[in-house]
């Protein structure tokens, strides 16, 4: 048996305190289940080093391998001239645990930045928009995650030569504002 770890599932192995109280029993049982099936696991596949570190901290004994994140937009799109400075950010829809999602994706910090930077055009990505139409007009991307793997959007921004602010943990609002201002003033 092989297991693929892609998102916050690995974080829940070492700390589920930020989840709703009603969800904590699920994650407790999840931890027990992983301990029970560990002898039958051949390998743990992780999409990033920080996810692998969570698995390792949990104490798995089987090999851990890092695998590449699959992207949807490998093609570099032609930039489209536009008058505004456009900043994209991710806010997933259909979250069943809104408080956790807000914490995870740093949406509290994003809202503060939006409030502080009224002259910037912020574009919310929720997983339903066609990014082939958005990347050509994007000037910057923010992703102040508190736990993240190799975000597909970040990797695609690299292909598109879109500068970004991205964290896997400990995001900082002031650093985000500085990064946006730097790109805005040097475009």
N, C-alpha and C positions, 0 to 999 in steps of 0.2 A: 504494500500500500504506500502511496505517496500523497503528501498533503501540500497544497498550494496556499501560501499566506500572502494576501494582497493588500489588506487595508488595516483597519483598526482591530481586526480579530487578534493580531499579535499583541497589541497594547492591552487588550482585555485579559490576556494571560498574566500580565504583571501588575495591572492596576485598572480596576473598573469602578473606582470611587466616584468618577465624574458622571457615571451613568445614572439614570433614574433609579430610585430605590426598587421600583417594581421590576426592573430588568436585571438587577444584580443577581437574583437566584439563577437566572438563565446562564449568566457568565460564570457563576460558581460551578454549576453543573458542567458547563463547557470545559472548564479547567480539569475537573475530575475525569471527564471523558477522554481528554487528551492524555492524561496520565495512564488511563486504562489501555488505550490503543497504542501507546508509544512502542511497546515491544514488537508490534506488527508493522510499524512504519519503516520503510526502507530509506526514505529521504524526505526532508522538508525543503520545499522550493519557496523562495522569498523574492519579492520584486525589488527589494532594496536592502542595503546594509543595516539601516536602523530597524527594519522589521526583523531581520535575522538576529540582531542583538536582543530584541525582545524575546524571541524564541529561545535563544541561548540562555538569557537570564532566567527564564522559566525552568530551565534545567533539562531540556531534551538531550538525549544521548545519541541520536541518529545524525547522519551528515546533514548539513544545511548548505544548499546551493542558491546562489543569486541568479535569477533569470531576467531577461530583458523585458521591459514594459512595451506592449504593443501600442503603436500609435495609429491614428486614423488619417492624419494629414502629413504625408511624407513629402508632398510636392510643395515647393516654395511658390507662393502666390505673388503676383505682381501687385505692388503697392498702388493704392488709389489715393489721389490727392484729396485732402479734406481740410476744413478750416478749424476744426476743434482738436484738442489733445485728448485722445480716447484711451481710457484705462479699462482693461477687462479684469473681472474677478469671477470666481466660481462660488455659486450658492446652489447646492443641489436641491432639487424639488422632491417632494414626496417623502421627506424624512419623518420617521415615526417618533424620533426622539429629537425634537427641535432644539432643546437646550444643549444637548450634546453636540449636535451638528454645528450650532452657532459657536460653541467653544472650540471644536475641532478645526473649523475653517477660519477662525479668527474674524467672524462676521461682526463682532462687537468692535474690533479695531477698524475694520473696513468702514463701518458706519461713522466712526469718529473721523476718519480720514475724509470721507465724503463730505461731512459737515464742515471740516476745516478747509477744504479745497473746492470751493464753489465754482471756480472757473474751469474746472476739469470736467470732461464728460465721462462718467463711469458707466460701463456696460456690464450688466449682470449676465453671466452665463449659467444656465441651469441644467444643461445637458440636452436641451431640446433645440437649440439654435444651430444653424448650419455655419460652422466656423470658416468654411471657404469664403463666406461673405463677410465675416467679421475680421479675420486676420489681416486682410489687405488695408483696413482702416485703423488697425490697432497700433498705438504708439508705446504702450507699456502694459504690463500685466502684474497684478499683485496677488499673492497667494500666501497669506500669513498663517500658515497651518501650525497647529500645536503638536501634530503628529502626522507625518506624511511620508510616502514613498516617493519614487521618481515620477512625480505628477506628469501625466500625459500632456496636459496643457503646457507645462513648463518645457518639456522636451520639444513640443511642436513650436513653441515660441523661439527656441534656439534655431530651429530650421528656418523660421520666418525672420530671423534677425530682430526679434522684438525683445527689447530689454525687459527685465523683470525683477521684482522683489519676491523671494520665495524662502520660506523657512520650513524645516522639518520639526522644529520645536522652538519655543521662546521667541515669538514674533514681537516686534517693537514698533509701535505706531510712529514714533519720531524718525526711526530709520526708514520706514516706508515713505514718509513724507519727503525726507531728504532725497531718496532714490528717485521719486517721481519728479521733484523739482530739478534735480540734476539733469534728467532726460529732457524735461520741458525747456530748460534754459539752454540746452546744447543741441537742439534739433535744427 
